[in-house]
Amino acid sequence: ILGDAFDPIMSALEAKADELKGTHPAKEKVRAAGQDLGLLKQMLKGHSEEENKAFINMIMGLSSISPDVIMHLVNIGDMPQLRRLANKDDIRPEVIDAIIDRAAKSPDVIRIASRHPNVTPETIEKLAASSDSYVKMIAAESPKASPETLRRLVQELPSNYVSAVAQNPSTPIDVLIDLSKSSRS
């Protein structure tokens, strides 16, 4: 079909492929947007919601994202994206707090964030103070729950959720003994 133009076209394509060295040119823009909040905001303008969602997912797949970009992603992400962020190894405690605040109506995201290694006992205490019994149970399951928090939760949780306290390795022995004697367990 290409006739005499075949060889020049193929040579040009091979030269371009060699120039790119196997990396897609858009990957550099994605990496740059993962480090520069202004660039990220600029790149999200003028696109459909679906395109922005795909772009945000590419940013979240980066191994290194600046703290301000991560916080922005928490603020604009949907629940699946918050779940993905909560599973990232390198997020800071304040990001975990922001995810939990944003996910107030999504217990599965709260549960993932509460189990993150960087979650603080203060965050778990905040969950334990919730008026929602299910969120209190999530706090009771956390290895970062303090013995004092677990003592209090044993008294506050409905009996069908008390087993979360009993299964927590941080639960004090005296609480476990009381639970074994109680009808609440």
C-alpha positions in Angstrom: 0.0 0.0 0.0 2.8 2.4 0.9 4.9 1.5 -2.1 8.2 3.5 -2.3 7.3 5.4 0.8 7.5 2.3 3.0 11.2 2.4 3.8 11.3 6.2 4.7 8.2 5.8 6.8 9.6 2.8 8.7 12.9 4.5 9.1 11.2 7.5 10.7 9.1 5.3 13.0 12.2 3.4 14.1 14.1 6.6 14.7 11.3 8.0 16.9 11.0 4.7 18.8 14.8 4.8 19.5 14.5 8.4 20.6 11.7 7.5 23.1 13.8 4.6 24.4 10.6 2.5 25.1 8.9 5.1 27.4 5.7 6.8 26.5 6.1 10.6 26.4 3.0 11.1 28.5 4.6 9.1 31.4 7.0 12.0 32.0 4.1 14.5 32.2 2.3 12.1 34.7 5.4 11.9 36.8 5.8 15.7 36.8 2.1 16.2 37.7 2.7 13.8 40.6 5.2 16.3 42.0 3.7 19.6 41.1 0.2 20.5 42.4 -0.2 23.4 40.0 0.7 21.2 37.0 -1.8 18.6 38.2 -4.6 21.1 38.5 -3.8 22.5 35.1 -3.8 19.0 33.5 -7.2 18.2 35.0 -8.8 21.3 33.4 -10.9 20.9 30.3 -11.3 17.1 30.3 -14.3 14.9 31.0 -14.8 13.4 34.4 -13.9 10.0 33.1 -10.6 11.3 31.6 -9.8 13.0 34.8 -10.5 9.9 36.8 -8.2 7.9 34.5 -5.5 10.5 34.9 -5.8 10.6 38.7 -5.5 6.8 38.7 -2.3 7.1 36.7 -1.0 9.6 39.3 -1.9 7.3 42.1 0.1 4.5 40.5 3.3 6.5 40.8 5.8 5.3 43.3 6.5 8.9 44.4 3.9 11.6 44.8 4.5 14.9 46.6 2.6 15.5 49.9 0.5 18.4 48.5 -0.5 16.3 45.5 -1.6 13.4 47.7 -3.6 15.7 49.9 -5.3 17.2 46.8 -6.1 13.7 45.5 -7.7 13.0 48.9 -9.9 16.1 48.5 -11.0 15.3 44.9 -10.9 11.5 44.8 -13.9 9.2 44.8 -14.2 6.3 47.3 -12.4 3.8 45.1 -9.6 6.3 44.7 -9.5 7.0 48.5 -9.4 3.2 49.1 -6.4 3.0 46.7 -4.7 5.9 48.5 -5.3 4.3 51.9 -3.5 1.2 50.7 -0.3 3.2 49.7 2.6 2.3 52.0 4.1 5.8 52.2 1.2 8.0 53.2 1.6 10.2 56.3 -0.7 10.2 59.3 -2.3 13.5 58.3 -3.3 11.9 55.0 -4.8 9.0 56.8 -6.8 11.4 58.9 -8.0 13.3 55.8 -9.0 10.0 54.1 -11.0 9.0 57.2 -12.7 12.4 57.3 -13.6 12.2 53.7 -14.8 8.6 53.9 -17.3 9.3 56.7 -20.0 7.3 54.8 -17.7 4.5 53.6 -16.8 2.1 56.4 -14.7 -0.1 54.1 -12.4 2.9 53.4 -12.3 3.8 57.1 -11.4 0.2 57.9 -8.5 0.2 55.4 -7.2 3.6 56.6 -7.5 2.5 60.3 -5.3 -0.5 59.6 -2.5 1.5 57.9 0.8 1.2 59.7 1.1 5.0 59.9 -2.2 5.5 61.6 -1.9 7.2 65.0 -3.5 6.2 68.3 -5.1 9.7 68.3 -6.9 8.8 65.0 -8.1 5.5 66.4 -9.3 7.4 69.5 -11.3 9.8 67.2 -12.9 6.7 65.6 -13.7 5.3 69.0 -15.5 8.5 69.9 -17.8 8.1 66.9 -21.6 7.8 67.4 -21.6 5.0 64.9 -21.2 1.6 66.5 -19.7 0.1 63.4 -17.0 2.8 63.3 -16.3 2.1 67.0 -15.9 -1.5 66.2 -13.3 -0.6 63.5 -11.4 1.3 66.2 -11.6 -1.7 68.4 -10.0 -3.9 65.7 -7.0 -1.6 65.3 -3.7 -2.7 66.7 -3.0 1.0 67.4 -6.0 1.2 69.8 -4.7 2.0 73.3 -5.6 -0.2 76.2 -7.7 2.7 77.7 -9.6 3.0 74.4 -10.3 -0.7 74.4 -11.5 -0.6 78.0 -13.9 2.1 77.2 -15.1 0.4 74.0 -16.0 -2.8 75.8 -18.5 -0.8 77.8 -19.8 1.2 74.8 -20.1 -1.3 72.0 -23.2 -3.4 71.4 -22.7 -7.0 72.6 -22.5 -8.3 69.0 -19.4 -6.1 68.4 -17.5 -6.7 71.6 -15.7 -9.7 70.1 -13.6 -7.1 68.1 -12.1 -5.9 71.5 -11.5 -9.5 72.6 -9.6 -10.3 69.4 -7.4 -7.2 69.5 -3.9 -8.2 70.7 -3.6 -4.9 72.6 -6.6 -5.7 74.8 -5.4 -5.8 78.5 -5.6 -9.2 80.2 -8.0 -7.9 82.9 -10.5 -6.9 80.2 -10.3 -10.3 78.6 -10.9 -12.0 81.9 -13.9 -9.7 82.6 -15.2 -10.5 79.1 -14.8 -14.2 79.6 -17.0 -14.0 82.8 -19.5 -11.6 81.1 -22.6 -12.4 79.0 -21.5 -9.6 76.6 -18.9 -11.7 74.8 
